[in-house]
Amino acid sequence: MDAERKKRTPAQKRAQRQWGSRSAGSVTAVRSGKPVITYALLAITSFIGLVQLIPGIGEQITSALLFAAPYLYPNLNGGFFEPWRLLTAVFVHGSFIHLALNMLALWMLGQGLEPMLGRSRYLALYLISGLGGSVMVAVIAPTTATVGASGAIFGLMAALLIIGRHIGANVRGILIVLGINFAIGFFIGGIAWQAHLGGAIIGAVVAFIYMRTRRPNQRSLQIILLAATVVLLIVVVAFIPPLILMP
């Protein structure tokens, strides 16, 4: 335990003071320093990505899990209704390089962010950010098919920016990285910048909710606000893209 405590970064130590003393779950997460959820996400996503490389099988996996807005509207696509694609797209990638870059980013961000937030908050942040990325693609580019964890990754970066400022960390570096990565999406073809934008916005919203509901007696309020964010995203994707897709 002493060795693990010495390994904590200054940001993690500040996070323990900000979060750990208020929540038993957060204390365990910060003190252990083991980003278990990050490792699990890495393992699951990497396994699916490697299966995607198998000729014949890979194409079927990609086709079954990618996100495209028309799959949400049976009256527009001949009867298909596959809403799970809003999240499953986060676990499939377009190439080995695409997978490797996203997993490297996930590993780097998760090492610090998961211990700060605790496992349940961190997982909620990742999944809701990924959902936000898919919803933004559906709203801005409803005919575009997309894959990749980029929306969730941008959510983590935006959350780290918000939380870092709150605990007094130097966030200039993450701000620069976030800006550069977002700008790249406009200059390189095949990148769904809409997912990046949606993930970053929702990641910032989730982080703001966390900052405002840190006390133990605000746990229920935190869950309600997170649920409301998800419901809002579902309402948006249910009603806006069909207006664009209708001939």
TORVEX-974176 format. One line per field, with one value per residue (C-alpha): residue number from 0; x, y, z. Coordinates in nm, 2 decimals. Example, Ala and Ser with C-alpha at 12.3 -4.5 7.8 and 13.67 -1.06 7.14 Angstrom:
<rs>
i <- 0 1
px <- 1.23 1.37
py <- -0.45 -0.11
pz <- 0.78 0.71
</rs>
This chain:
<rs>
i <- 0 1 2 3 4 5 6 7 8 9 10 11 12 13 14 15 16 17 18 19 20 21 22 23 24 25 26 27 28 29 30 31 32 33 34 35 36 37 38 39 40 41 42 43 44 45 46 47 48 49 50 51 52 53 54 55 56 57 58 59 60 61 62 63 64 65 66 67 68 69 70 71 72 73 74 75 76 77 78 79 80 81 82 83 84 85 86 87 88 89 90 91 92 93 94 95 96 97 98 99 100 101 102 103 104 105 106 107 108 109 110 111 112 113 114 115 116 117 118 119 120 121 122 123 124 125 126 127 128 129 130 131 132 133 134 135 136 137 138 139 140 141 142 143 144 145 146 147 148 149 150 151 152 153 154 155 156 157 158 159 160 161 162 163 164 165 166 167 168 169 170 171 172 173 174 175 176 177 178 179 180 181 182 183 184 185 186 187 188 189 190 191 192 193 194 195 196 197 198 199 200 201 202 203 204 205 206 207 208 209 210 211 212 213 214 215 216 217 218 219 220 221 222 223 224 225 226 227 228 229 230 231 232 233 234 235 236 237 238 239 240 241 242 243 244 245 246
px <- 0.00 0.28 0.45 0.13 0.08 0.42 0.35 0.05 0.09 0.03 -0.30 -0.40 -0.31 -0.52 -0.80 -0.79 -0.83 -1.11 -1.29 -1.15 -1.25 -1.61 -1.68 -1.56 -1.57 -1.35 -1.11 -1.05 -1.01 -0.76 -0.56 -0.53 -0.41 -0.52 -0.73 -0.92 -1.20 -0.94 -0.77 -1.10 -1.20 -0.86 -0.89 -1.24 -1.18 -0.85 -0.99 -1.28 -1.03 -0.81 -1.11 -1.19 -0.85 -0.96 -1.06 -1.43 -1.52 -1.38 -1.61 -1.92 -1.82 -1.77 -2.10 -2.29 -2.15 -2.08 -2.31 -2.52 -2.83 -3.07 -3.05 -3.24 -3.55 -3.74 -3.98 -3.69 -3.47 -3.71 -3.78 -3.44 -3.42 -3.08 -3.02 -2.74 -2.52 -2.50 -2.26 -2.12 -1.95 -1.72 -1.57 -1.49 -1.23 -1.15 -0.79 -0.52 -0.36 -0.70 -0.73 -0.37 -0.39 -0.72 -0.61 -0.29 -0.49 -0.72 -0.43 -0.26 -0.58 -0.72 -0.41 -0.48 -0.85 -0.99 -0.82 -0.94 -1.31 -1.35 -1.45 -1.82 -1.79 -1.52 -1.71 -2.02 -1.81 -1.66 -1.99 -2.20 -1.93 -1.93 -2.31 -2.27 -2.03 -2.27 -2.57 -2.37 -2.29 -2.65 -2.75 -2.48 -2.41 -2.70 -2.60 -2.24 -2.14 -1.88 -1.67 -1.42 -1.37 -1.27 -1.59 -1.54 -1.17 -1.25 -1.50 -1.21 -0.99 -1.26 -1.34 -0.97 -0.96 -1.26 -1.15 -0.79 -0.89 -1.11 -0.83 -0.57 -0.37 -0.19 -0.43 -0.25 -0.10 -0.43 -0.60 -0.34 -0.37 -0.75 -0.74 -0.48 -0.67 -0.99 -0.84 -0.69 -1.04 -1.10 -0.79 -0.77 -1.04 -1.23 -1.23 -1.57 -1.50 -1.87 -1.81 -1.51 -1.72 -2.01 -1.79 -1.60 -1.92 -2.08 -1.76 -1.74 -2.11 -2.05 -1.74 -1.93 -2.20 -1.93 -1.78 -2.12 -2.23 -1.93 -2.08 -2.21 -2.56 -2.56 -2.51 -2.87 -2.87 -2.56 -2.73 -3.04 -2.84 -2.64 -2.97 -3.12 -2.82 -2.87 -3.24 -3.18 -2.93 -3.19 -3.46 -3.24 -3.14 -3.50 -3.65 -3.39 -3.21 -3.54 -3.63 -3.30 -3.33 -3.69 -3.70
py <- 0.00 0.24 0.17 0.24 0.56 0.68 0.62 0.85 1.16 1.51 1.52 1.19 1.31 1.63 1.41 1.20 1.52 1.64 1.31 1.04 1.17 1.21 0.87 0.52 0.39 0.68 0.62 0.26 0.36 0.63 0.44 0.13 0.32 0.03 0.14 -0.19 -0.05 0.09 -0.24 -0.41 -0.17 -0.21 -0.59 -0.60 -0.34 -0.49 -0.84 -0.72 -0.53 -0.83 -1.04 -0.77 -0.84 -1.20 -1.22 -1.29 -1.27 -0.92 -0.76 -0.93 -0.80 -0.45 -0.45 -0.58 -0.33 -0.01 0.29 0.45 0.66 0.48 0.17 0.36 0.44 0.13 0.34 0.48 0.17 -0.12 -0.24 -0.25 -0.12 -0.16 0.10 -0.08 0.04 0.38 0.21 -0.09 0.13 0.24 -0.11 -0.16 0.02 0.08 -0.05 -0.17 0.18 0.33 0.07 0.12 0.50 0.49 0.23 0.41 0.73 0.53 0.37 0.71 0.89 0.61 0.58 0.91 0.97 0.65 0.67 1.03 0.95 0.59 0.30 0.35 0.72 0.66 0.39 0.61 0.89 0.67 0.52 0.83 1.02 0.74 0.77 1.15 1.09 0.87 1.10 1.40 1.19 1.11 1.48 1.64 1.36 1.11 0.92 0.86 0.52 0.54 0.32 0.38 0.48 0.84 0.99 0.83 0.92 1.29 1.27 1.16 1.44 1.70 1.56 1.57 1.93 2.02 1.82 1.93 2.30 2.23 2.07 2.32 2.11 2.26 2.18 2.37 2.05 1.86 2.17 2.18 1.80 1.83 2.12 1.95 1.62 1.79 2.00 1.69 1.56 1.85 1.78 1.40 1.22 0.93 1.08 1.14 1.48 1.49 1.20 1.39 1.70 1.51 1.31 1.62 1.81 1.53 1.44 1.80 1.79 1.47 1.61 1.93 1.71 1.52 1.85 1.98 1.65 1.53 1.51 1.17 1.32 1.43 1.08 1.04 1.38 1.28 0.96 1.16 1.42 1.15 0.97 1.29 1.35 1.00 1.06 1.40 1.23 0.96 1.23 1.42 1.12 1.00 1.31 1.53 1.29 1.16 1.52 1.54 1.19 1.23 1.29
pz <- 0.00 0.08 -0.25 -0.44 -0.24 -0.34 -0.71 -0.72 -0.92 -0.77 -0.96 -0.80 -0.46 -0.51 -0.64 -0.32 -0.11 -0.34 -0.39 -0.17 0.17 0.05 -0.10 0.02 -0.34 -0.45 -0.17 -0.28 -0.64 -0.57 -0.32 -0.53 -0.83 -1.05 -1.35 -1.37 -1.60 -1.83 -1.86 -1.92 -2.19 -2.35 -2.34 -2.49 -2.76 -2.86 -2.88 -3.10 -3.31 -3.36 -3.46 -3.72 -3.88 -3.97 -4.34 -4.38 -4.01 -3.96 -4.22 -4.06 -3.71 -3.84 -4.03 -3.72 -3.47 -3.67 -3.62 -3.89 -3.81 -4.05 -3.83 -3.57 -3.78 -3.90 -4.11 -4.31 -4.36 -4.43 -4.08 -3.90 -3.55 -3.39 -3.12 -2.96 -3.24 -3.07 -2.82 -3.00 -3.26 -2.97 -2.97 -3.34 -3.55 -3.91 -3.91 -3.69 -3.67 -3.58 -3.30 -3.18 -3.16 -2.97 -2.73 -2.66 -2.58 -2.36 -2.17 -2.12 -2.01 -1.80 -1.59 -1.42 -1.48 -1.35 -1.01 -0.98 -1.04 -0.92 -1.14 -1.17 -1.25 -1.50 -1.69 -1.70 -1.84 -2.11 -2.22 -2.21 -2.40 -2.66 -2.69 -2.73 -3.02 -3.20 -3.14 -3.29 -3.60 -3.64 -3.60 -3.82 -4.07 -4.05 -4.36 -4.24 -4.09 -3.81 -3.59 -3.32 -2.96 -3.06 -2.92 -2.58 -2.59 -2.66 -2.37 -2.14 -2.26 -2.21 -1.87 -1.77 -1.88 -1.66 -1.36 -1.39 -1.38 -1.08 -0.87 -0.98 -1.22 -1.52 -1.80 -2.08 -2.23 -2.24 -2.39 -2.67 -2.73 -2.74 -2.99 -3.22 -3.23 -3.30 -3.58 -3.74 -3.81 -4.06 -4.26 -4.28 -4.47 -4.32 -3.97 -3.81 -3.64 -3.55 -3.30 -3.16 -3.11 -2.95 -2.72 -2.60 -2.53 -2.34 -2.16 -2.04 -1.93 -1.73 -1.57 -1.47 -1.31 -1.12 -0.99 -0.87 -0.70 -0.51 -0.16 -0.04 0.01 -0.36 -0.50 -0.60 -0.76 -0.96 -1.09 -1.18 -1.37 -1.56 -1.64 -1.76 -1.99 -2.14 -2.19 -2.35 -2.60 -2.68 -2.73 -2.97 -3.17 -3.19 -3.33 -3.51 -3.76 -3.91 -4.01 -4.20 -4.36 -4.48 -4.85
</rs>
